[in-house]
Amino acid sequence: MDDIEALCGGPAPLQVVHVISEPATVGDPGSAYCVAWTGSGSGDEKNAVLLMNAPGYQCAASLVGTDGLGVRSDGQSVFYDSLPYCVPAYPNTRVTYPAVLDFPNDGGARPPVYVCLLTHTGA
């Protein structure tokens, strides 16, 4: 589709994901991460559980780099300090979008991080 924006509108807006549970080794660049929605939240905000190296059926979306990879061969993390541009990962689609992960249960000990989320579709 050459004219995805005419069909689907502009890029997806920034989503806010409140991580209410996470693995102990969050931020390991050699791991594949995904989120499982908890069913709570509204609009552009959702609550989620952050999972590491989980089977795909457990996940609603994967955390990927701007190159579309979940495990980065260059050793870089999929977590960013500033808002990433996620469109190049899967051009002419609406399956990737930017999100900011915050961690409400840590009492503000860790700043929010930015990610690209890749939506899981199909069975």
Helices and strands as residue ranges (DSSP letters): H 4-8, E 15-21, E 33-42, E 45-52, G 56-58, E 61-64, G 87-89, E 96-102, G 104-106, E 113-119
